[in-house]
Amino acid sequence: MKRILHVEDNEQYREFIAGVLKHEGYEVISSDNAMDGIKLFELGNYDLVITDLKMKNVDGLQFFSFLRRIDPEVKVIVLTGSNRDADEVAGLEMMVNDYIKKPVSVEVLLTRIARVISENRVLRVDTELYSEPENLRIDIQKRKVYKDDELVVLTSKEYELLVYLMRNKGRVITREELLKEVWRQSEDELDIRNVDTYIKRLRTKLVLSTIYSVRSVGYEWVE
């Protein structure tokens, strides 16, 4: 039996979709928010994740980003009521497996779900990140960091923070974004001091000069 995780904050629609999928023989685990969805995903094995886009605290694309960090081959369908082209473009650029706009017929939805589950596409992810000014290299697959060709041991959160900064170089990243993306904290749980503490650790351990502080906002990786 194929297993599907469904994250949707509208209770009526969530129950409707769960009923449709169970009738088709799928096992369905549901959640009304992305943070709980992440916890469920970490605890189980799923053939597919279906997520709404506009949700409180963590939206569907942020949720997808979290899942991909846990499992680079995760299959995700965005099922949303948003009609904004920008949302669809953002989803496709992040390489979600499918982007479906509500309302959608049950027949079409089931067909597209079956197609995504059966396809063998593997997401393309970075295998290595490199900073020439810092002579810094990250082996993504082995989760190892090298400075001047010497291995530097980082904690899990230090590593994830470094990777996020390097993947978003040239862009100012707010502390709130870092807490949501790296620490996976909701707005009610945010502790801005965590970011500053870990940035200081990275600068010290790796002797970095490319992490710029943007006063009252956050940080930017500048090369």
Rosetta blueprint (number, residue, H / E / L):
1 M L
2 K L
3 R E
4 I E
5 L E
6 H E
7 V E
8 E L
9 D L
10 N L
11 E H
12 Q H
13 Y H
14 R H
15 E H
16 F H
17 I H
18 A H
19 G H
20 V H
21 L H
22 K H
23 H H
24 E L
25 G L
26 Y L
27 E E
28 V E
29 I E
30 S E
31 S E
32 D L
33 N L
34 A H
35 M H
36 D H
37 G H
38 I H
39 K H
40 L H
41 F H
42 E H
43 L H
44 G L
45 N L
46 Y L
47 D L
48 L E
49 V E
50 I E
51 T E
52 D L
53 L L
54 K L
55 M L
56 K L
57 N L
58 V L
59 D L
60 G H
61 L H
62 Q H
63 F H
64 F H
65 S H
66 F H
67 L H
68 R H
69 R H
70 I H
71 D L
72 P L
73 E L
74 V L
75 K L
76 V E
77 I E
78 V E
79 L E
80 T E
81 G L
82 S L
83 N L
84 R L
85 D H
86 A H
87 D H
88 E H
89 V H
90 A H
91 G H
92 L H
93 E H
94 M L
95 M L
96 V L
97 N L
98 D E
99 Y E
100 I E
101 K E
102 K L
103 P L
104 V L
105 S L
106 V H
107 E H
108 V H
109 L H
110 L H
111 T H
112 R H
113 I H
114 A H
115 R H
116 V H
117 I H
118 S H
119 E L
120 N L
121 R L
122 V L
123 L L
124 R L
125 V L
126 D L
127 T L
128 E E
129 L E
130 Y E
131 S E
132 E L
133 P L
134 E L
135 N L
136 L E
137 R E
138 I E
139 D E
140 I L
141 Q L
142 K L
143 R L
144 K E
145 V E
146 Y E
147 K E
148 D L
149 D L
150 E E
151 L E
152 V E
153 V L
154 L L
155 T L
156 S H
157 K H
158 E H
159 Y H
160 E H
161 L H
162 L H
163 V H
164 Y H
165 L H
166 M H
167 R H
168 N L
169 K L
170 G L
171 R L
172 V L
173 I E
174 T E
175 R H
176 E H
177 E H
178 L H
179 L H
180 K H
181 E H
182 V H
183 W H
184 R L
185 Q L
186 S L
187 E H
188 D H
189 E H
190 L L
191 D L
192 I L
193 R H
194 N H
195 V H
196 D H
197 T H
198 Y H
199 I H
200 K H
201 R H
202 L H
203 R H
204 T H
205 K H
206 L H
207 V L
208 L L
209 S L
210 T L
211 I E
212 Y E
213 S E
214 V E
215 R L
216 S L
217 V L
218 G E
219 Y E
220 E E
221 W E
222 V L
223 E L
